C-alpha cells in the first residue's frame, strides 16, 4: 500500500460513523409537516416569479412518458448510493495524493446539508397538496422497483427516512462532487469529460422530473458543495495541528499545506532523466574538486 494512502479500515470506520450520525440526525431533524409544506410552497412561488419552475413541466413529462419516468425512478433510488462510493473507492486506490482532500470535501458538505435540513424543513413537490399538480414518479412506478410507494427507501422503510429534507439536494451535490473528481483525476478522454459533466446534469433533471426536488434545491446543493470545498483545506490544517499536538503528525498529501519530503540519497524517486542530470552534476563537481586539489602538486617545482 502506498505510504500516502490512509489505512482503509480507518477510512471505512470514519465514513460509516459520519454517515450514520448524519442519517440519524437527519431523521431527528424532521420538522412539522405544516412548516415543511409552507416552505415548499414559498420556494415554488419564488421560482414562479422568476420563471424558474422547471420541475413542473419535467414532472409532467416523466409521469406521462414511461420510457423516461421508469429509468429515472431507478436512477433516483440507486445512483446516489452507488456512484458516489465507487468514485470514493477509486480515488482511494488510484489517486491517494488527492483522496484526503476529496473525502474531507464530501463529508463536510454532507454535514452542511444536514444544517439546511434542520433549519429549513421543506416538502418536496411530490408531497405538496394534490391541486398543485405534481405526481410522485417513484410511487407511480413502485411496482417495478424495490422502493415503497411513499419514499425512495426500500419497501417497509419509508418511516425511517426524512421525506421533508428537500433543501438542499444532496443528490445534486454529491453528483457535482463525482463530476469534479472524474474531470480532474480521470483520464483525459472525451468520454470521461462527457461523463463528468453529464452525470450532474442528468441528476439535476432526474430529481426535478421525479418530483423530489425544486430547481432551487439543486442550486442550494451546488452552494453547499462550494462551501464544503472552501472548508476542506482549513479542516485538514486543523487536523494537522491536532496531530502535531498529539505527536502523531504525518504529511497530508494532496493539500496545499503538505511538507515536501526530503529526496533520498542517490536521487532515488526522481524521474530517470532528472536522476541522470543529478548524477552528472555530482560527477562534474567531484572532477572539479579533484582537479583543484591536484593543481598545487602540478605547479610544484621539481625536486
C-alpha positions as CSV (number, residue, x, y, z in Angstrom):
1,X,0.0,0.0,0.0
2,X,1.3,3.5,-0.8
3,X,2.6,5.3,2.2
4,X,0.5,8.3,1.1
5,X,-2.7,6.3,1.3
6,X,-4.5,6.2,4.6
7,X,-5.4,2.8,6.1
8,X,-8.6,1.5,4.5
9,X,-10.2,0.3,7.7
10,X,-9.8,3.7,9.4
11,X,-11.3,5.4,6.4
12,X,-14.2,3.0,6.3
13,X,-14.8,3.5,10.0
14,X,-14.7,7.3,9.6
15,X,-17.2,7.3,6.7
16,X,-19.6,4.8,8.4
17,X,-19.6,6.8,11.6
18,X,-20.1,10.2,9.9
19,X,-22.8,8.9,7.5
20,X,-24.5,7.1,10.4
21,X,-24.5,10.2,12.5
22,X,-25.7,12.2,9.5
23,X,-28.6,9.8,8.8
24,X,-29.7,9.6,12.4
25,X,-29.6,13.4,12.8
26,X,-31.4,13.9,9.5
27,X,-34.2,11.7,10.8
28,X,-34.3,13.5,14.1
29,X,-34.3,16.9,12.3
30,X,-37.8,16.3,10.9
31,X,-39.9,19.4,11.4
32,X,-43.6,19.6,11.4
33,X,-45.3,18.8,8.2
34,X,-47.1,22.2,8.0
35,X,-43.9,24.2,8.1
36,X,-42.3,21.9,5.5
37,X,-45.2,22.3,3.2
38,X,-45.2,26.1,3.7
39,X,-41.5,26.3,2.9
40,X,-42.1,24.2,-0.3
41,X,-44.9,26.5,-1.4
42,X,-42.7,29.5,-0.7
43,X,-40.0,28.1,-3.0
44,X,-42.5,27.3,-5.7
45,X,-43.9,30.9,-5.6
46,X,-40.4,32.4,-5.7
47,X,-39.4,30.2,-8.7
48,X,-42.6,31.1,-10.5
49,X,-42.0,34.8,-10.1
50,X,-38.5,34.3,-11.7
51,X,-39.8,31.8,-14.4
52,X,-37.5,29.1,-12.9
53,X,-40.1,26.4,-12.2
54,X,-38.6,23.7,-14.5
55,X,-39.8,21.0,-12.1
56,X,-43.4,21.4,-13.3
57,X,-43.0,20.5,-17.0
58,X,-40.3,17.9,-16.2
59,X,-42.6,16.1,-13.7
60,X,-45.4,16.1,-16.2
61,X,-43.1,14.7,-18.9
62,X,-41.7,12.0,-16.6
63,X,-45.1,10.8,-15.4
64,X,-46.6,10.7,-18.8
65,X,-43.7,9.1,-20.6
66,X,-42.9,5.7,-19.0
67,X,-39.7,5.3,-21.0
68,X,-38.4,8.4,-19.2
69,X,-40.1,8.1,-15.9
70,X,-39.2,4.4,-15.1
71,X,-35.4,4.6,-15.6
72,X,-35.3,8.0,-13.9
73,X,-37.0,6.5,-10.9
74,X,-34.4,3.7,-10.8
75,X,-31.7,6.3,-11.2
76,X,-33.0,8.4,-8.3
77,X,-33.4,5.5,-6.0
78,X,-29.9,4.0,-6.7
79,X,-27.2,6.0,-8.3
80,X,-26.9,8.4,-5.3
81,X,-25.8,5.4,-3.2
82,X,-23.7,3.6,-5.8
83,X,-21.8,6.1,-7.9
84,X,-20.5,8.2,-5.0
85,X,-19.0,5.3,-3.0
86,X,-17.5,3.9,-6.2
87,X,-15.8,7.2,-7.1
88,X,-14.6,7.5,-3.5
89,X,-13.0,4.0,-3.6
90,X,-11.5,4.8,-7.0
91,X,-9.9,7.9,-5.5
92,X,-8.6,5.9,-2.6
93,X,-7.0,3.3,-4.8
94,X,-5.8,5.3,-7.8
95,X,-5.4,8.9,-6.5
96,X,-4.1,8.6,-3.0
97,X,-2.4,12.0,-3.1
98,X,-5.8,13.7,-3.6
99,X,-8.0,11.3,-1.6
100,X,-7.9,13.1,1.7
101,X,-9.0,16.4,0.3
102,X,-11.8,14.9,-1.7
103,X,-13.0,12.8,1.2
104,X,-13.0,15.8,3.5
105,X,-14.8,17.9,1.0
106,X,-17.6,15.3,0.6
107,X,-18.1,14.7,4.3
108,X,-18.0,18.4,5.2
109,X,-20.6,19.2,2.5
110,X,-22.8,16.4,3.7
111,X,-22.8,17.8,7.2
112,X,-23.6,21.3,5.9
113,X,-26.6,19.8,4.1
114,X,-27.8,18.5,7.5
115,X,-27.8,22.1,8.7
116,X,-30.0,23.0,5.8
117,X,-32.4,20.2,6.6
118,X,-32.6,21.3,10.2
119,X,-33.1,25.0,9.6
120,X,-35.4,24.7,6.7
121,X,-37.5,21.5,6.6
122,X,-39.0,21.5,3.1
123,X,-41.7,19.4,1.4
124,X,-40.6,18.1,-2.0
125,X,-43.0,18.8,-4.9
126,X,-44.4,15.3,-4.8
127,X,-45.7,15.8,-1.2
128,X,-47.5,19.1,-1.9
129,X,-51.3,19.2,-1.9
130,X,-52.7,17.5,-5.0
131,X,-54.1,20.6,-6.6
132,X,-50.5,21.8,-7.4
133,X,-50.4,19.0,-10.0
134,X,-47.2,17.1,-9.0
135,X,-47.1,13.4,-9.3
136,X,-44.7,11.1,-7.3
137,X,-42.8,9.3,-10.1
138,X,-41.4,6.7,-7.7
139,X,-44.9,5.9,-6.3
140,X,-46.2,5.7,-9.9
141,X,-43.6,3.1,-10.8
142,X,-43.2,1.4,-7.4
143,X,-44.4,-2.0,-8.7
144,X,-41.2,-2.1,-10.9
145,X,-38.7,-1.3,-8.2
146,X,-37.7,-2.2,-4.7
147,X,-38.8,1.1,-3.1
148,X,-42.0,1.8,-1.3
149,X,-44.8,3.9,-2.8
150,X,-44.3,6.5,-0.1
151,X,-40.5,7.0,-0.3
152,X,-37.4,6.1,-2.3
153,X,-36.3,3.9,0.6
154,X,-36.8,0.1,0.3
155,X,-40.3,-1.1,0.9
156,X,-41.3,-1.0,4.5
157,X,-38.6,1.5,5.5
158,X,-40.4,4.7,4.5
159,X,-40.8,5.7,8.1
160,X,-37.0,5.6,8.6
161,X,-36.4,8.4,6.1
162,X,-36.9,12.2,6.4
163,X,-39.1,12.9,3.4
164,X,-39.2,16.6,4.2
165,X,-35.5,17.2,3.6
166,X,-35.6,18.6,0.1
167,X,-33.5,21.6,0.7
168,X,-30.6,21.4,-0.2
169,X,-30.5,18.5,-2.7
170,X,-27.5,16.3,-1.9
171,X,-28.4,14.1,-4.8
172,X,-27.2,17.1,-6.9
173,X,-24.4,18.0,-4.5
174,X,-22.9,14.5,-4.5
175,X,-23.2,14.2,-8.3
176,X,-21.2,17.5,-8.6
177,X,-18.6,16.1,-6.3
178,X,-18.4,13.0,-8.6
179,X,-18.2,15.1,-11.7
180,X,-15.3,17.2,-10.3
181,X,-13.4,14.1,-9.3
182,X,-13.8,12.5,-12.7
183,X,-12.9,15.7,-14.5
184,X,-9.7,16.4,-12.6
185,X,-8.4,13.0,-11.8
186,X,-9.9,10.8,-14.5
187,X,-8.3,10.0,-17.9
188,X,-8.3,13.0,-20.2
189,X,-10.6,11.5,-22.8
190,X,-13.8,13.0,-24.3
191,X,-16.0,10.2,-22.9
192,X,-14.7,10.8,-19.4
193,X,-15.2,14.6,-19.7
194,X,-18.7,13.9,-21.0
195,X,-19.4,11.7,-18.0
196,X,-18.0,14.2,-15.6
197,X,-20.4,16.9,-17.0
198,X,-23.3,14.7,-17.9
199,X,-23.8,12.9,-14.6
200,X,-24.5,16.1,-12.5
201,X,-26.8,17.5,-15.3
202,X,-28.7,14.2,-15.6
203,X,-29.1,14.1,-11.8
204,X,-30.5,17.6,-11.7
205,X,-33.1,16.7,-14.3
206,X,-34.0,13.5,-12.6
207,X,-34.5,14.9,-9.1
208,X,-36.9,17.5,-10.6
209,X,-38.6,15.2,-13.1
210,X,-39.4,12.6,-10.4
211,X,-41.0,15.3,-8.2
212,X,-38.4,15.1,-5.4
213,X,-36.7,18.5,-5.6
214,X,-37.2,22.0,-6.8
215,X,-34.8,23.8,-9.0
216,X,-33.6,25.9,-6.1
217,X,-32.9,22.7,-4.1
218,X,-30.4,21.9,-6.9
219,X,-28.9,25.4,-6.7
220,X,-28.6,25.0,-2.9
221,X,-26.9,21.6,-3.3
222,X,-24.3,23.2,-5.5
223,X,-23.8,26.0,-3.0
224,X,-23.3,23.6,-0.2
225,X,-20.6,21.8,-2.2
226,X,-18.9,25.1,-2.8
227,X,-18.9,25.9,0.9
228,X,-17.6,22.4,1.7
229,X,-14.8,22.8,-0.7
230,X,-13.8,26.1,0.9
231,X,-13.7,24.5,4.3
232,X,-11.9,21.3,3.4
233,X,-8.3,22.6,3.4
234,X,-8.8,24.6,6.7
235,X,-10.1,21.5,8.3
236,X,-7.2,19.5,7.1
237,X,-4.8,22.1,8.5
238,X,-6.7,22.0,11.9
239,X,-6.4,18.2,11.8
240,X,-2.6,18.5,11.1
241,X,-2.2,20.9,14.1
242,X,-4.2,18.5,16.3
243,X,-2.0,15.6,15.3
244,X,1.1,17.7,15.9
245,X,0.0,18.3,19.5
246,X,-0.6,14.6,20.0
247,X,2.8,13.8,18.4
248,X,1.3,11.7,15.6
249,X,1.5,14.2,12.8
250,X,2.1,12.8,9.3
251,X,2.0,14.6,5.9
252,X,-1.4,15.1,4.4
253,X,-0.8,14.6,0.7
254,X,-3.0,16.4,-1.8
255,X,-3.4,19.6,0.2
256,X,-1.6,22.9,-0.1
257,X,0.0,22.6,3.4
258,X,1.9,19.5,2.7
259,X,5.6,19.4,3.6
260,X,7.9,18.2,0.8
261,X,9.7,15.1,1.8
262,X,13.5,15.1,1.6
263,X,14.8,13.5,-1.5
264,X,16.5,10.1,-0.8
265,X,20.2,9.9,-1.3
266,X,21.3,9.0,-4.8
267,X,18.3,10.6,-6.4
268,X,16.0,7.6,-5.9
269,X,12.5,8.6,-6.7
270,X,13.4,11.1,-9.3
271,X,12.4,10.6,-13.0
272,X,15.2,8.9,-14.9
273,X,16.2,12.0,-16.9
274,X,16.3,14.2,-13.9
275,X,18.2,11.5,-11.9
276,X,20.9,11.3,-14.7
277,X,21.2,15.0,-14.6
278,X,21.7,14.9,-10.8
279,X,24.4,12.2,-11.2
280,X,26.2,14.1,-14.0
281,X,26.2,17.3,-11.9
282,X,27.7,15.4,-8.9
283,X,30.3,13.8,-11.2
284,X,31.3,17.1,-12.6
285,X,31.5,18.7,-9.2
286,X,33.7,15.9,-8.0
287,X,36.0,16.1,-11.0
288,X,36.4,19.9,-10.5
289,X,37.2,19.3,-6.8
290,X,39.8,16.7,-7.6
291,X,41.4,18.9,-10.2
292,X,41.6,21.8,-7.9
293,X,43.2,19.5,-5.2
294,X,45.8,18.2,-7.7
295,X,46.6,21.6,-9.1
296,X,49.2,22.7,-6.4
297,X,51.1,19.5,-6.9
298,X,51.3,20.0,-10.7
299,X,52.7,23.5,-10.2
300,X,55.2,22.5,-7.5
301,X,58.9,22.8,-8.7
302,X,60.6,19.5,-9.5
303,X,62.8,18.2,-6.7
